[in-house]
Amino acid sequence: MAKLIDGKLYAEALRKRIAIAVASLKKDHNLIPGLAVVLVGEDPASKVYVANKAKQTVEVGMNSWEHKMPADTSEADLLAMVQKLNDDPSVHGILVQMPVPKHIDSAKVLNTIDPAKDVDGFHVVNVGKLSTGQDALVACTPTGCVMLAKDTLGDLSGLNAVVIGRSNIVGKPVAQLLLAENCTVTIAHSRSKDLASIVRGADLVIAAVGRPEMVKGDWIKPGACVIDVGINRIERDGKNKLVGDCDFASCEAVAGSITPVPGGVGPMTIACLLHNTVKAAAAIHKVKTPEM
Ligand code: NDP
């Protein structure tokens, strides 16, 4: 049976280290990192995410601001809000909760955020820096995946990594991070042929597809590490259930290590957001980023 990778535990420990870092910035530089989150509309899942982000931001000792805007907010008004936060010296991290309503161009919004405050790591400047090996604010879920993989496997150098999914928010940045860790990286997607045989070559599998339980145990190389990013709500036996992109029972029987859903990658995302906010605050104020 595979070792269970406990993302909840890892994220808790990371948040403790972040709280220590925040305290040291306060003490040594009179600097309180601050995160502003903008939520447009009434999407219930987004409301829960934003509330959790605010709670955890305060718990580590940082300033937190929530800006709720109605669903019919114009693109111009949202861009003006982002600009106001760009200009506010007490704000070091800006996050506009996605998805935004359809009448707003999300790329335009993301690229209006000051790259120095882009704690989601979605601005083209940060994406470009990541892909050219420069220090960048990197997307949170991919960062969390690689932290868990390194904590489990140690040095990732030379491993065959297969990333399933090529989205801008998970697949592509996680592939870039793994390349930076000297993995041999394959990115698979919906047009890939014979996905099972591609995955069978992987020492490390990152599944970011959004298809419940698609990856089966007989696709997994014995002993491989499986990081399941998928969050899928399904109904089973008349009950609502959260499952990943991997069929947990069959993959667990073959893998060397595996993240559960929930409790694997999920809890890492906010912890990495807080991590990025501390990093951004230190960089903006030109002080050394404390160890975290
Ligand atoms: P997207 O829908 O943006 O991307 C899915 C990717 O999977 C696409 O590249 C798509 O290929 C590929 N894909 C779809 N079907 C198949 C298939 N049958 N075989 C191979 N590849 C396929 O999703 P996201 O990247 O945003 O999210 C992926 C999953 O991760 C979701 O379940 C999401 O809920 C979860 N997630 C979890 C987070 C967290 O833990 N905090 C954060 C973000 C996401 P193509 O490009 O060809 O269409």
Boltz pocket constraint, residues with backbone or C-beta under 6 A from the ligand:
constraints:
  - pocket:
      binder: B
      contacts: [[A, 141], [A, 164], [A, 165], [A, 166], [A, 167], [A, 168], [A, 169], [A, 170], [A, 171], [A, 188], [A, 189], [A, 190], [A, 191], [A, 192], [A, 195], [A, 207], [A, 208], [A, 209], [A, 210], [A, 211], [A, 229], [A, 230], [A, 231], [A, 232], [A, 265], [A, 266], [A, 267], [A, 269]]
      max_distance: 6.0
